[in-house]
Amino acid sequence: MRLLSTASLLAAALLVGCSHAEGPSPASATPTAAAAPRDPAADFEIVRTVLQDPRCQNCHPAADHPLQTDRSLTHVMNVQRGPDGHGLPGAHCATCHGKANLPDSYGTHQPPGVATDWHLPPPDMKMVFVDRSSKDLCEQLKDPQRNGHKDMAALIQHVSSDPLVLWGWAPGFGRKPVAVPHADFVAAFTRWANAGGPCPAEGPRTASRLDGATGGSAR
């Protein structure tokens, strides 16, 4: 009986000792891998994708007429850039483009609108997005002599809050918004800018529109 009692006490002591055993200290836990640094070239590729989306590039053509539709076709009615980017006398952009998109009930192929004013860049600073390589687009974007005299901080502010930029994500009935979410675009633009705005190596130009075709509603 004494042997059984002694064995029971020993077993109990062992159980108590095990129940209070210390687990691994936080320092001994397997460290998680640090997040990989962002690649500025990959961030600029996101920026390029947005700038060469039809909603953006349609008002950044090389020629002096805007483009329209998801296919970036030449604007109907011989619409022209004009001396200040707002159209020719008697055919200003504001003649058709009001201060807001028309209601969905109006249907497709209606002229879109924006709270500020509808326009292209002026002829002396065209800011061309169509058919530009990533390298050319990048260098142009950073050049104050070609980007509207903006530094990086002003560019970030522009893509973050300018109503005409924001329109690309709310383009009205019958139009596809920019595919990249606006927040992702601004985040990528900001990271790229904060990294010094490095430009990618020269690469093939992006085929982004059908030359010479027409039809559809603006942008």
BELSUL-V953880 format. One record per backbone hydrogen bond with DSSP energy under -1.0 kcal/mol. NH is the residue of the N-H (numbers start at 1). CO is the residue of the C=O. Records with the same first field share a line. If there is no record, write none. Layout:
NH: CO  CO
This chain:
5: 1
6: 2
7: 3
8: 4
9: 5
10: 6
11: 7
12: 8
13: 9
14: 10
15: 11
16: 12
17: 13
18: 14
19: 15
20: 16
21: 18
28: 25
29: 26
43: 39
44: 40
45: 41
46: 42
47: 43
48: 44
49: 45
50: 46
51: 47
52: 48
53: 50
56: 53
57: 53
58: 54
59: 56
60: 57
67: 58
68: 73
69: 217
72: 69
73: 68
74: 213
75: 66
81: 64
87: 81
91: 88
93: 86
95: 92
96: 93
97: 93
106: 103
107: 104
114: 98
120: 85
125: 122
129: 60
130: 60
132: 129
137: 133
138: 134
139: 135
140: 136
141: 137
142: 138
146: 143
147: 143
149: 144
155: 151
156: 152
157: 153
158: 154
159: 155
160: 156
161: 157
162: 158
166: 162
167: 163
168: 165
169: 166
170: 167
175: 172
178: 168
185: 181
186: 182
187: 183
188: 184
189: 185
190: 186
191: 187
192: 188
193: 189
194: 190
195: 191
196: 193
197: 192
210: 71
213: 210
219: 67
